[in-house]
Amino acid sequence: MVERASDVARIALLYDILKAEALSPRASVDVARKAIQMDLTGATWRKSSFSGGNGGTCVEIAIVPGSKEGSEYVIAMRDSRRPDGPVLIFTPAEWEAFTLGVQDGEFDLA
């Protein structure tokens, strides 16, 4: 539960940013179709230096040329244990919002 006014204000601002960036359902389908067709076979995947070599839960990212909502490149993210599994595709603005949320503990399970 969020109790501090500063936390509420920050979350409200993030929500407003993400809501403003959100696509219509039709546009979301179009983006998903393009992402499915994106060729990532030549992508250079990088793992965090904090991940270590213990086979734990890690994600990998790749910055690849491509267009999503007019950007010149996209950030692709995948589970390092399932390299042939699904890939999330972010615009630079979406990536920034996501990483800020991670840093603020927005996605912490505990």
C-alpha positions as CSV (number, residue, x, y, z in Angstrom):
1,M,0.0,0.0,0.0
2,V,1.3,3.4,-0.9
3,E,1.1,5.8,2.0
4,R,3.4,8.7,1.4
5,A,2.1,11.6,-0.6
6,S,5.3,11.8,-2.7
7,D,4.9,8.2,-3.7
8,V,1.3,8.7,-4.7
9,A,2.3,11.7,-6.8
10,R,5.1,9.8,-8.5
11,I,2.9,6.8,-9.2
12,A,0.1,9.1,-10.5
13,L,2.6,10.8,-12.8
14,L,3.9,7.5,-14.1
15,Y,0.4,6.3,-14.7
16,D,-0.4,9.5,-16.7
17,I,2.7,9.1,-18.8
18,L,1.9,5.5,-19.6
19,K,-1.7,6.2,-20.2
20,A,-0.8,9.0,-22.7
21,E,1.6,6.7,-24.4
22,A,-0.9,3.8,-24.6
23,L,-2.1,2.7,-28.0
24,S,-5.7,2.1,-29.0
25,P,-6.7,-1.6,-29.2
26,R,-6.4,-1.5,-33.1
27,A,-3.0,0.1,-33.0
28,S,-1.8,-2.4,-30.4
29,V,-2.8,-5.2,-32.7
30,D,-0.8,-3.6,-35.5
31,V,2.2,-3.2,-33.4
32,A,2.0,-6.8,-32.1
33,R,1.9,-8.0,-35.7
34,K,4.9,-6.0,-36.7
35,A,6.8,-7.2,-33.6
36,I,6.0,-10.8,-34.4
37,Q,7.5,-10.2,-37.8
38,M,10.6,-8.5,-36.5
39,D,13.7,-10.5,-37.3
40,L,15.9,-10.8,-34.2
41,T,18.2,-13.6,-35.4
42,G,21.1,-11.1,-35.8
43,A,20.5,-9.3,-32.5
44,T,23.3,-9.0,-30.0
45,W,21.8,-10.0,-26.7
46,R,23.4,-8.6,-23.5
47,K,22.9,-9.9,-19.9
48,S,23.2,-7.7,-16.9
49,S,26.6,-7.7,-15.2
50,F,24.7,-8.3,-11.9
51,S,23.3,-11.6,-13.2
52,G,26.4,-13.7,-12.4
53,G,26.8,-17.1,-13.9
54,N,24.6,-19.1,-11.5
55,G,21.8,-19.8,-13.9
56,G,19.4,-17.7,-11.9
57,T,16.5,-15.6,-13.2
58,C,18.0,-13.2,-15.7
59,V,16.8,-11.2,-18.7
60,E,18.7,-10.2,-21.8
61,I,18.2,-7.1,-23.9
62,A,19.1,-6.2,-27.4
63,I,18.9,-2.8,-29.1
64,V,17.9,-3.4,-32.6
65,P,17.0,-1.2,-35.6
66,G,13.3,-1.1,-36.1
67,S,10.3,1.1,-35.8
68,K,7.6,1.1,-33.2
69,E,5.5,4.3,-32.9
70,G,8.1,6.1,-35.1
71,S,11.2,5.3,-33.1
72,E,14.4,4.5,-35.0
73,Y,15.3,1.5,-32.8
74,V,13.6,-0.7,-30.2
75,I,14.7,-2.5,-27.1
76,A,14.0,-6.2,-27.1
77,M,13.9,-8.1,-23.8
78,R,13.8,-11.9,-23.3
79,D,14.2,-14.5,-20.6
80,S,17.8,-15.8,-20.7
81,R,16.7,-19.3,-19.8
82,R,14.2,-19.3,-22.8
83,P,16.0,-17.6,-25.6
84,D,13.5,-19.0,-28.2
85,G,10.6,-17.9,-26.0
86,P,8.6,-14.7,-26.2
87,V,10.3,-11.3,-26.6
88,L,9.0,-8.0,-25.3
89,I,9.6,-5.0,-27.5
90,F,9.9,-1.5,-26.1
91,T,10.2,1.9,-27.6
92,P,12.9,4.1,-25.9
93,A,10.1,6.0,-24.0
94,E,8.5,2.7,-22.9
95,W,11.9,1.3,-21.8
96,E,12.6,4.5,-19.8
97,A,9.2,4.2,-18.0
98,F,9.7,0.5,-17.4
99,T,13.3,0.9,-16.0
100,L,12.2,3.8,-13.7
101,G,9.4,1.5,-12.4
102,V,11.9,-1.3,-11.7
103,Q,14.2,1.1,-9.9
104,D,11.3,2.4,-7.8
105,G,10.3,-1.1,-6.8
106,E,7.0,-0.9,-8.7
107,F,7.2,-4.5,-9.8
108,D,8.6,-6.1,-6.6
109,L,6.7,-9.2,-5.5
110,A,7.4,-8.8,-1.8
